[in-house]
Amino acid sequence: MDEHFFKKLAENVSKKQSIKSKIYKPNWRKVLDSCYIPRNPRHREREITALCDHLIDFIKSGASGNILVYGNPGTGKTMSFLIAKQFVERYLSEESDDFKILHLVAKGSSITNVLVDMCTSLGINVPARGYSMKDYLRIISKKAKDTYLHICIDEFDNLLADARRKFEDVVYYLTRQENVSATFVTNKLDLAKEIRDARVLSSLDTLSTIYFESYNAQQCYDILKSRVAEAFADDFVSDDSLWLLAEHIANEGGDIRTGLSILVVCGKYAEERGLTRITREDMQKIIKTYSIEKDGENLINTLALSDKIVLAAIYTLMIENMTNIVNSKDVFAEQDYYRTLMGLPSISRESFSVYLSRLNTAGIISIKRVGKSGGGQEALIELRFPRESIRYMLQKDESLEKLRPYIRPPARHLQTW
């Protein structure tokens, strides 16, 4: 490396680190991570105690059965189980070490992947392919003869997409197998309705259900304040700005992970502007920007190109006509023009209907069919997504770069672009 370049780089990094030292405490990244287990968890003492109590009963009696843990995303379900796991392992260590508590996350929809993870967590090497589900369960059963197993499957909802018979067989096994019990962590309040097999449904112990209510504004404030104290310099986040964030998170469903993500944005916002304090006005801007960018990134990452072109046509017509509702006939013509500009072939009306249907299913638009005065029907389209997020998609999505110069907002709206 050239010495001059090295010195220049060292100066830049030192300057950056100097700015950050006025904002952050050394372990800030860890503290603001959604996986971080706080030293003094707030507002989940009752649920953690219930989990500990159930786990101890299962392990000491060697009983089979299950715990159902459900609640909205970001309400502390995973954190509470992991704390309970740590406590029970320590609490029972003097009596016995002849048990294992596993925490597994159903990252995808494959039950096989979860079974492979179970075996791996038990120190058993198994192939990821080539075994039947019964083969994996047989291996786990053999281990359970010597060691009591409590198996927690987090994000259990993901497995509902796999074959129903596989899903129900695994539930039945984990709730009826000798020397095995389970915890199912789910966001679905009606998980039991997904189970059609009567023998499986009867094996679920709905009495051992722990419901995690969404955090209210005061609880959000308490939790976020404790994280702020660990992650940021003193007085970096003003109290009124933290209350604003807490109220926003509570109003949006109480997902504390969103609050943590916004706190990370606060740090970056301050770095870029040379600030050492986030005021209420700053927080208002950050919350708005975060919501717009988050929704915009979702559009960029999840929609197909043809869907994006249709959405761009809807957005443009609404802006040009200053209306919240547009006719699908006009959208079809506009998106056809956009496809020509991008060098893409025209699509049929049938394909166009499919794209509209996908946007409607995704909750981005709503479609209302009304009768026309001369007979027949017409489809009216209304946006259900923030316009700012669609504008963000149009600005940032590289696949729409060729289209960008031709999108035609009226002059009075140009400043928003």
Helices and strands as residue ranges (DSSP letters): H 3-21, H 28-31, H 45-61, E 65-71, H 77-91, E 99-105, H 111-121, H 133-144, E 148-154, G 156-161, H 164-176, E 180-186, G 191-194, H 198-203, G 206-208, E 209-212, H 217-231, H 239-251, H 256-273, H 280-302, H 305-321, E 325-327, H 328-341, H 349-361, E 365-371, E 377-383, H 387-396, G 398-400, G 404-406, G 411-416
